[in-house]
């Protein structure tokens, strides 16, 4: 009897380890949509936060962030660092990722030489504050294209957003 119970417990434990290992080795374009789904199940308030950010308009463009990101493969909205209570009130960082994106941006100093990124990973980083179930502050902090990260003070911050909206 002990042997059968031990084998079943060991089998369940082995299956869980295999699933975790497969998840760890997945590329981001598959891992992030899974993480988004998992977060929507475990954090009921996350869908409200993501929906609000998706409906926000991209600066100096007519598209929303959701429409812009849905154009690209593997787009996913995940919540990273967070200091929140059980119902999601507090501050958090929200990431919008997409993969295999081709981006051509104007060069800041040389109009004849564009900056081209092919099959790049794009990440938008938002700082969000939520109180009483409502978002009180949502700011796009950085835009990362490939290995280059641009903040609000950079010329390429708006150039990257414009290129992603085209």
Z-matrix of the N, CA and C atoms (Angstrom, degrees):
N
C 1 1.452
C 2 1.522 1 110.87
N 3 1.349 2 115.57 1 -46.26
C 4 1.465 3 119.09 2 179.60
C 5 1.519 4 111.05 3 -60.69
N 6 1.305 5 116.79 4 -37.85
C 7 1.455 6 121.81 5 -177.37
C 8 1.526 7 111.03 6 -64.22
N 9 1.330 8 118.54 7 -41.29
C 10 1.466 9 121.81 8 -179.93
C 11 1.522 10 111.03 9 -66.72
N 12 1.314 11 117.18 10 -42.71
C 13 1.463 12 121.04 11 178.81
C 14 1.523 13 109.54 12 -63.78
N 15 1.307 14 116.32 13 -44.90
C 16 1.468 15 120.49 14 179.88
C 17 1.528 16 110.76 15 -60.44
N 18 1.337 17 117.50 16 -42.92
C 19 1.458 18 120.38 17 179.96
C 20 1.528 19 111.54 18 -64.60
N 21 1.310 20 118.09 19 -39.57
C 22 1.458 21 120.64 20 179.37
C 23 1.529 22 111.07 21 -67.84
N 24 1.306 23 117.69 22 -43.97
C 25 1.467 24 121.13 23 178.22
C 26 1.525 25 109.81 24 -63.42
N 27 1.310 26 117.00 25 -44.07
C 28 1.459 27 121.22 26 179.03
C 29 1.535 28 110.50 27 -63.51
N 30 1.333 29 117.63 28 -39.67
C 31 1.461 30 121.29 29 178.56
C 32 1.521 31 112.04 30 -63.68
N 33 1.316 32 117.73 31 -43.88
C 34 1.462 33 121.49 32 177.96
C 35 1.523 34 109.79 33 -63.62
N 36 1.315 35 116.69 34 -44.37
C 37 1.460 36 121.51 35 178.87
C 38 1.533 37 110.89 36 -61.38
N 39 1.323 38 118.26 37 -41.12
C 40 1.465 39 122.32 38 179.19
C 41 1.530 40 111.12 39 -65.58
N 42 1.321 41 117.80 40 -40.50
C 43 1.464 42 121.31 41 178.62
C 44 1.531 43 110.19 42 -63.80
N 45 1.327 44 117.20 43 -42.48
C 46 1.464 45 120.77 44 178.61
C 47 1.521 46 110.40 45 -62.62
N 48 1.306 47 118.21 46 -42.42
C 49 1.471 48 121.69 47 178.78
C 50 1.523 49 110.66 48 -62.80
N 51 1.318 50 118.03 49 -42.18
C 52 1.468 51 121.46 50 179.15
C 53 1.528 52 110.49 51 -63.54
N 54 1.319 53 117.89 52 -43.02
C 55 1.468 54 121.28 53 179.27
C 56 1.519 55 110.60 54 -63.16
N 57 1.319 56 117.80 55 -43.68
C 58 1.468 57 121.53 56 179.09
C 59 1.529 58 110.37 57 -63.76
N 60 1.308 59 118.07 58 -42.88
C 61 1.469 60 120.85 59 179.01
C 62 1.525 61 111.96 60 -64.02
N 63 1.313 62 117.03 61 -41.18
C 64 1.470 63 120.16 62 177.72
C 65 1.527 64 109.31 63 -62.40
N 66 1.334 65 117.39 64 -43.76
C 67 1.466 66 121.29 65 179.18
C 68 1.528 67 111.03 66 -61.07
N 69 1.316 68 117.46 67 -41.74
C 70 1.469 69 120.86 68 -178.47
C 71 1.521 70 112.60 69 -63.64
N 72 1.313 71 117.26 70 -31.23
C 73 1.456 72 120.31 71 -176.96
C 74 1.529 73 113.72 72 -96.15
N 75 1.314 74 117.73 73 0.71
C 76 1.464 75 120.45 74 176.77
C 77 1.528 76 110.08 75 -69.50
N 78 1.332 77 117.46 76 144.19
C 79 1.466 78 118.95 77 172.51
C 80 1.530 79 110.40 78 -68.34
N 81 1.318 80 116.33 79 158.44
C 82 1.452 81 122.21 80 -176.26
C 83 1.508 82 114.55 81 -56.72
N 84 1.329 83 117.92 82 -33.53
C 85 1.460 84 119.94 83 -177.83
C 86 1.521 85 112.06 84 -65.44
N 87 1.320 86 118.50 85 -19.72
C 88 1.456 87 121.63 86 176.07
C 89 1.529 88 111.22 87 -103.05
N 90 1.336 89 115.87 88 -33.79
C 91 1.455 90 120.99 89 -176.60
C 92 1.530 91 112.05 90 -70.25
N 93 1.331 92 117.56 91 -43.53
C 94 1.462 93 119.65 92 -175.45
C 95 1.535 94 112.92 93 -65.98
N 96 1.337 95 120.57 94 -42.18
C 97 1.473 96 117.87 95 174.71
C 98 1.537 97 112.76 96 -61.56
N 99 1.338 98 117.50 97 -34.02
C 100 1.465 99 119.77 98 175.22
C 101 1.522 100 110.74 99 -66.13
N 102 1.335 101 116.23 100 -41.45
C 103 1.462 102 120.43 101 178.52
C 104 1.518 103 110.43 102 -63.99
N 105 1.337 104 117.12 103 -39.90
C 106 1.460 105 121.17 104 177.81
C 107 1.525 106 110.46 105 -60.62
N 108 1.316 107 117.24 106 -44.66
C 109 1.463 108 121.61 107 178.89
C 110 1.521 109 111.05 108 -63.50
N 111 1.322 110 116.81 109 -44.47
C 112 1.463 111 121.36 110 179.51
C 113 1.525 112 110.60 111 -61.85
N 114 1.338 113 116.97 112 -42.64
C 115 1.456 114 119.95 113 179.53
C 116 1.525 115 112.00 114 -65.88
N 117 1.325 116 117.42 115 -36.68
C 118 1.469 117 119.16 116 179.45
C 119 1.524 118 111.28 117 -66.96
N 120 1.323 119 116.97 118 -25.31
C 121 1.464 120 120.57 119 177.62
C 122 1.521 121 111.21 120 -81.72
N 123 1.324 122 116.97 121 -43.03
C 124 1.465 123 120.79 122 -174.28
C 125 1.524 124 114.22 123 -86.38
N 126 1.323 125 118.09 124 -24.29
C 127 1.469 126 121.72 125 179.18
C 128 1.527 127 107.40 126 -122.96
N 129 1.311 128 116.98 127 94.67
C 130 1.465 129 120.94 128 -174.56
C 131 1.528 130 112.84 129 -60.18
N 132 1.302 131 117.92 130 -28.45
C 133 1.461 132 122.21 131 -178.92
C 134 1.524 133 112.78 132 -77.42
N 135 1.329 134 118.90 133 -14.87
C 136 1.468 135 121.36 134 -175.75
C 137 1.529 136 112.34 135 -64.31
N 138 1.322 137 117.29 136 -33.78
C 139 1.466 138 119.95 137 179.75
C 140 1.525 139 111.62 138 -63.34
N 141 1.340 140 117.69 139 -36.78
C 142 1.464 141 120.90 140 177.98
C 143 1.529 142 110.98 141 -65.33
N 144 1.322 143 116.07 142 -42.20
C 145 1.465 144 120.72 143 -179.86
C 146 1.524 145 110.23 144 -63.69
N 147 1.315 146 116.24 145 -48.98
C 148 1.464 147 121.08 146 -178.18
C 149 1.527 148 110.56 147 -64.40
N 150 1.318 149 117.53 148 -41.64
C 151 1.472 150 121.00 149 179.77
C 152 1.526 151 110.87 150 -60.95
N 153 1.326 152 117.12 151 -42.17
C 154 1.462 153 120.74 152 178.82
C 155 1.519 154 111.17 153 -63.17
N 156 1.334 155 117.13 154 -42.88
C 157 1.464 156 120.19 155 179.58
C 158 1.520 157 111.69 156 -68.31
N 159 1.312 158 117.33 157 -38.55
C 160 1.463 159 120.45 158 178.63
C 161 1.529 160 111.77 159 -63.49
N 162 1.323 161 117.00 160 -32.63
C 163 1.460 162 121.20 161 -178.46
C 164 1.521 163 113.41 162 -84.57
N 165 1.330 164 117.59 163 -7.24
C 166 1.464 165 120.67 164 177.95
C 167 1.527 166 109.37 165 -73.38
N 168 1.315 167 116.17 166 147.27
C 169 1.463 168 121.81 167 -178.00
C 170 1.522 169 110.30 168 -85.61
N 171 1.324 170 116.11 169 137.94
C 172 1.475 171 122.36 170 176.52
C 173 1.530 172 107.61 171 -65.83
N 174 1.346 173 118.21 172 133.87
C 175 1.470 174 120.14 173 -179.91
C 176 1.531 175 112.42 174 -54.66
N 177 1.329 176 115.69 175 132.40
C 178 1.468 177 124.43 176 177.89
C 179 1.529 178 113.54 177 62.10
N 180 1.315 179 117.98 178 26.05
C 181 1.464 180 122.91 179 178.22
C 182 1.521 181 108.61 180 -141.35
N 183 1.312 182 116.15 181 165.18
C 184 1.462 183 119.77 182 -179.93
C 185 1.525 184 112.82 183 -96.76
N 186 1.323 185 118.18 184 -7.44
C 187 1.462 186 122.32 185 -179.96
C 188 1.520 187 111.80 186 -83.69
N 189 1.329 188 115.71 187 155.15
C 190 1.460 189 120.29 188 170.68
C 191 1.529 190 108.22 189 -89.21
N 192 1.330 191 116.37 190 162.34
C 193 1.459 192 120.16 191 178.61
C 194 1.531 193 110.74 192 -62.07
N 195 1.319 194 117.11 193 -37.85
C 196 1.459 195 120.52 194 179.12
C 197 1.516 196 112.47 195 -62.79
N 198 1.331 197 116.99 196 -43.82
C 199 1.467 198 121.03 197 178.99
C 200 1.523 199 110.32 198 -66.79
N 201 1.317 200 117.11 199 -39.04
C 202 1.465 201 120.77 200 179.99
C 203 1.524 202 110.68 201 -64.49
N 204 1.326 203 117.49 202 -46.80
C 205 1.463 204 120.69 203 -175.84
C 206 1.522 205 112.65 204 -73.99
N 207 1.324 206 118.07 205 -29.52
C 208 1.465 207 120.16 206 -178.06
C 209 1.522 208 112.65 207 -70.46
N 210 1.316 209 117.75 208 -11.67
C 211 1.468 210 121.33 209 177.46
C 212 1.522 211 112.52 210 -70.71
N 213 1.318 212 117.48 211 -16.02
C 214 1.464 213 121.69 212 -170.34
C 215 1.521 214 111.36 213 -115.56
N 216 1.349 215 114.91 214 156.02
C 217 1.460 216 121.70 215 -178.01
C 218 1.522 217 111.80 216 -66.17
N 219 1.316 218 114.60 217 144.90
C 220 1.456 219 121.07 218 171.90
C 221 1.508 220 114.66 219 62.21
N 222 1.330 221 117.89 220 28.64
C 223 1.461 222 117.82 221 -179.66
C 224 1.523 223 109.52 222 -69.06
N 225 1.332 224 114.72 223 137.72
C 226 1.458 225 120.18 224 -178.31
C 227 1.521 226 109.56 225 -150.29
N 228 1.301 227 115.58 226 145.15
C 229 1.461 228 123.38 227 178.60
C 230 1.520 229 107.72 228 -115.81
N 231 1.329 230 116.32 229 115.85
C 232 1.456 231 120.55 230 -177.25
C 233 1.525 232 110.47 231 -128.08
N 234 1.314 233 114.98 232 154.60
C 235 1.459 234 121.09 233 177.44
C 236 1.515 235 108.00 234 -101.19
N 237 1.325 236 115.37 235 124.69
C 238 1.459 237 121.14 236 -178.63
C 239 1.512 238 110.25 237 -95.94
N 240 1.323 239 116.04 238 -118.76
C 241 1.454 240 120.87 239 -178.61
C 242 1.518 241 109.45 240 -61.78
N 243 1.330 242 115.75 241 134.95
C 244 1.458 243 118.62 242 -179.53
C 245 1.519 244 109.88 243 -147.77
N 246 1.327 245 114.31 244 142.76
C 247 1.457 246 122.47 245 171.68
C 248 1.521 247 104.60 246 -126.41
N 249 1.337 248 115.77 247 87.19
C 250 1.461 249 121.55 248 -172.70
C 251 1.519 250 110.56 249 -134.20
N 252 1.329 251 115.63 250 162.09
C 253 1.459 252 120.66 251 173.34
C 254 1.532 253 109.20 252 -89.63
N 255 1.307 254 116.86 253 -169.76
C 256 1.466 255 120.93 254 -175.71
C 257 1.520 256 114.14 255 -64.65
N 258 1.325 257 117.19 256 -25.38
C 259 1.463 258 119.35 257 -178.29
C 260 1.526 259 112.32 258 -104.22
N 261 1.324 260 117.07 259 11.86
C 262 1.455 261 120.90 260 172.52
C 263 1.507 262 116.48 261 88.86
N 264 1.322 263 118.45 262 12.16
C 265 1.453 264 120.50 263 176.21
C 266 1.520 265 109.72 264 -83.92
N 267 1.323 266 116.78 265 131.74
C 268 1.457 267 122.28 266 -178.44
C 269 1.515 268 109.90 267 143.79
N 270 1.322 269 115.63 268 -155.23
C 271 1.465 270 119.67 269 179.98
C 272 1.517 271 110.18 270 -115.60
N 273 1.325 272 115.28 271 149.77
C 274 1.464 273 120.45 272 -177.81
C 275 1.523 274 110.13 273 -155.22
N 276 1.303 275 114.89 274 163.02
C 277 1.455 276 122.45 275 173.12
C 278 1.522 277 107.33 276 -112.04
N 279 1.326 278 115.80 277 128.18
C 280 1.468 279 121.04 278 -179.70
C 281 1.522 280 107.80 279 -114.13
N 282 1.329 281 116.15 280 133.86
C 283 1.457 282 122.17 281 -179.93
C 284 1.525 283 109.94 282 -111.46
N 285 1.314 284 115.56 283 136.29
C 286 1.463 285 121.88 284 171.36
C 287 1.525 286 105.97 285 -115.72
N 288 1.328 287 116.82 286 115.71
C 289 1.462 288 122.04 287 -176.29
C 290 1.520 289 110.65 288 -115.94
N 291 1.315 290 115.78 289 146.28
C 292 1.460 291 121.86 290 167.92
C 293 1.523 292 107.59 291 -145.57
N 294 1.307 293 115.33 292 156.94
C 295 1.461 294 121.08 293 -169.40
C 296 1.521 295 111.09 294 -127.81
N 297 1.321 296 114.79 295 158.98
C 298 1.465 297 123.06 296 177.64
C 299 1.524 298 111.45 297 56.91
N 300 1.312 299 116.05 298 46.31
C 301 1.459 300 122.77 299 -176.93
C 302 1.523 301 109.27 300 -99.14
N 303 1.316 302 116.45 301 137.54
C 304 1.457 303 121.55 302 172.90
C 305 1.520 304 107.24 303 -104.13
N 306 1.338 305 115.59 304 121.11
C 307 1.458 306 121.82 305 -176.64
C 308 1.514 307 108.78 306 -126.74
N 309 1.331 308 116.41 307 129.60
C 310 1.469 309 122.01 308 175.10
C 311 1.525 310 107.37 309 -120.75
N 312 1.335 311 115.65 310 113.33
C 313 1.464 312 121.10 311 -178.09
C 314 1.518 313 109.77 312 -114.19
N 315 1.321 314 115.39 313 150.45
C 316 1.458 315 120.25 314 174.83
C 317 1.517 316 109.32 315 -67.88
N 318 1.316 317 115.66 316 145.07
C 319 1.462 318 120.89 317 174.99
C 320 1.516 319 108.52 318 -80.52
N 321 1.318 320 118.05 319 141.71
C 322 1.459 321 121.97 320 -174.52
C 323 1.519 322 112.50 321 -62.65
N 324 1.326 323 117.99 322 -38.79
C 325 1.464 324 120.91 323 -172.82
C 326 1.524 325 113.88 324 -108.81
N 327 1.328 326 118.15 325 -17.36
C 328 1.449 327 121.13 326 -174.67
C 329 1.525 328 108.79 327 -130.28
N 330 1.331 329 116.91 328 104.63
C 331 1.461 330 121.13 329 -176.87
C 332 1.526 331 113.01 330 -66.42
N 333 1.326 332 117.68 331 -22.01
C 334 1.463 333 121.09 332 -177.95
C 335 1.527 334 112.75 333 -82.57
N 336 1.318 335 117.18 334 -13.02
C 337 1.455 336 120.63 335 -174.23
C 338 1.527 337 109.48 336 -118.11
N 339 1.339 338 117.45 337 102.18
C 340 1.462 339 121.56 338 177.83
C 341 1.516 340 110.75 339 -81.21
N 342 1.312 341 115.60 340 153.67
C 343 1.463 342 121.67 341 172.90
C 344 1.523 343 106.69 342 -94.94
N 345 1.317 344 116.77 343 120.32
C 346 1.456 345 121.41 344 -177.34
C 347 1.520 346 110.70 345 -113.93
N 348 1.304 347 115.46 346 132.15
C 349 1.461 348 122.65 347 174.69
C 350 1.521 349 106.66 348 -121.97
N 351 1.315 350 117.38 349 126.98
C 352 1.464 351 120.81 350 177.74
C 353 1.521 352 109.11 351 -118.22
N 354 1.319 353 114.49 352 140.81
C 355 1.464 354 121.98 353 -179.32
C 356 1.531 355 111.28 354 50.23
N 357 1.320 356 115.10 355 43.76
C 358 1.461 357 121.36 356 -176.39
C 359 1.528 358 111.28 357 -93.10
N 360 1.308 359 114.56 358 155.90
C 361 1.459 360 122.35 359 172.16
C 362 1.527 361 106.90 360 -91.89
N 363 1.316 362 116.60 361 127.61
C 364 1.466 363 122.16 362 178.98
C 365 1.524 364 107.79 363 -113.30
N 366 1.341 365 115.50 364 132.66
C 367 1.464 366 120.61 365 178.91
C 368 1.521 367 109.61 366 -133.87
N 369 1.327 368 115.01 367 125.05
C 370 1.460 369 121.84 368 171.93
C 371 1.524 370 107.00 369 -100.54
N 372 1.332 371 116.82 370 133.26
C 373 1.459 372 121.21 371 -178.87
C 374 1.526 373 108.85 372 -115.77
N 375 1.327 374 115.92 373 120.59
C 376 1.456 375 122.61 374 -179.10
C 377 1.529 376 109.81 375 -110.75
N 378 1.321 377 116.39 376 139.98
C 379 1.463 378 122.27 377 168.83
C 380 1.517 379 106.92 378 -100.17
N 381 1.331 380 116.49 379 125.07
C 382 1.459 381 121.22 380 -174.85
C 383 1.527 382 109.26 381 -128.01
N 384 1.335 383 115.33 382 137.01
C 385 1.452 384 122.05 383 172.62
C 386 1.519 385 107.66 384 -121.67
N 387 1.321 386 115.97 385 133.74
C 388 1.462 387 121.63 386 -176.15
C 389 1.523 388 108.99 387 -129.56
N 390 1.329 389 116.56 388 130.00
C 391 1.465 390 122.21 389 177.57
C 392 1.519 391 109.37 390 -135.65
N 393 1.317 392 116.13 391 138.25
C 394 1.469 393 123.03 392 179.53
C 395 1.528 394 112.21 393 51.98
N 396 1.319 395 116.67 394 37.78
C 397 1.463 396 121.45 395 178.15
C 398 1.510 397 114.91 396 76.88
N 399 1.325 398 118.23 397 4.67
C 400 1.463 399 122.20 398 -179.74
C 401 1.520 400 110.02 399 -121.52
N 402 1.328 401 116.46 400 142.57
C 403 1.466 402 120.56 401 177.11
C 404 1.528 403 108.25 402 -76.76
N 405 1.326 404 116.00 403 122.57
C 406 1.463 405 120.74 404 179.84
C 407 1.522 406 111.73 405 -98.73
N 408 1.330 407 116.72 406 -23.63
C 409 1.464 408 120.22 407 178.69
C 410 1.523 409 108.67 408 -149.53
N 411 1.328 410 115.83 409 131.63
C 412 1.462 411 121.77 410 175.53
C 413 1.522 412 107.21 411 -142.00
N 414 1.321 413 116.21 412 111.85
C 415 1.458 414 121.40 413 -175.39
C 416 1.517 415 109.95 414 -126.31
N 417 1.324 416 116.21 415 131.66
C 418 1.456 417 120.52 416 172.85
C 419 1.527 418 107.35 417 -77.90
N 420 1.330 419 116.46 418 111.24
C 421 1.462 420 121.70 419 -175.72
C 422 1.524 421 112.14 420 -84.19
N 423 1.326 422 117.80 421 -51.33
C 424 1.463 423 120.75 422 -176.61
C 425 1.519 424 111.09 423 -141.11
N 426 1.333 425 113.87 424 157.54
C 427 1.453 426 122.76 425 171.92
C 428 1.527 427 105.56 426 -123.55
N 429 1.326 428 115.92 427 122.36
C 430 1.470 429 120.52 428 179.94
C 431 1.517 430 108.13 429 -112.54
N 432 1.341 431 115.98 430 125.78
C 433 1.458 432 122.10 431 177.09
C 434 1.521 433 106.58 432 -122.93
N 435 1.321 434 116.18 433 116.48
C 436 1.459 435 119.38 434 -175.45
C 437 1.527 436 109.37 435 62.74
N 438 1.312 437 116.19 436 -124.45
C 439 1.464 438 121.25 437 179.54
C 440 1.525 439 112.37 438 -96.82
N 441 1.321 440 117.86 439 -1.35
C 442 1.465 441 122.11 440 -176.14
C 443 1.522 442 110.21 441 -99.73
N 444 1.332 443 115.73 442 127.95
C 445 1.460 444 121.22 443 179.64
C 446 1.523 445 109.12 444 -115.56
N 447 1.337 446 115.44 445 130.45
C 448 1.457 447 121.22 446 -175.44
C 449 1.531 448 109.59 447 -120.26
N 450 1.339 449 115.86 448 132.41
C 451 1.459 450 119.96 449 175.37
C 452 1.524 451 109.53 450 -102.32
N 453 1.312 452 117.03 451 -176.95
C 454 1.462 453 122.09 452 -174.72
C 455 1.529 454 113.65 453 -59.67
N 456 1.322 455 117.91 454 -26.34
C 457 1.465 456 121.51 455 -177.63
C 458 1.524 457 113.11 456 -80.64
N 459 1.314 458 117.29 457 -10.99
C 460 1.456 459 121.53 458 -176.14
C 461 1.534 460 111.13 459 -88.09
N 462 1.317 461 115.96 460 143.60
C 463 1.465 462 121.83 461 174.23
C 464 1.530 463 110.19 462 -59.81
N 465 1.326 464 116.60 463 -36.75
C 466 1.458 465 121.36 464 -173.54
C 467 1.532 466 113.31 465 -76.44
N 468 1.316 467 117.78 466 -11.59
C 469 1.479 468 121.71 467 176.02
C 470 1.520 469 109.43 468 -58.53
N 471 1.324 470 116.63 469 -55.96
C 472 1.465 471 120.82 470 179.74
C 473 1.529 472 110.83 471 -72.40
N 474 1.335 473 117.19 472 -35.98
C 475 1.476 474 120.05 473 179.30
C 476 1.524 475 110.98 474 -61.38
N 477 1.329 476 117.03 475 -40.17
C 478 1.463 477 120.48 476 178.89
C 479 1.524 478 110.62 477 -66.83
N 480 1.319 479 117.38 478 -42.72
C 481 1.472 480 120.44 479 178.11
C 482 1.528 481 110.86 480 -62.58
N 483 1.337 482 116.85 481 -42.82
C 484 1.464 483 120.41 482 178.54
C 485 1.531 484 111.33 483 -62.60
N 486 1.336 485 116.57 484 -41.74
C 487 1.456 486 120.48 485 179.76
C 488 1.527 487 111.54 486 -66.08
N 489 1.326 488 117.03 487 -37.12
C 490 1.468 489 120.72 488 178.90
C 491 1.535 490 111.85 489 -69.78
N 492 1.315 491 116.91 490 -26.54
C 493 1.473 492 121.02 491 -179.76
C 494 1.522 493 113.24 492 -81.35
N 495 1.319 494 118.34 493 -16.25
C 496 1.470 495 121.19 494 -177.76
C 497 1.500 496 111.96 495 -73.32
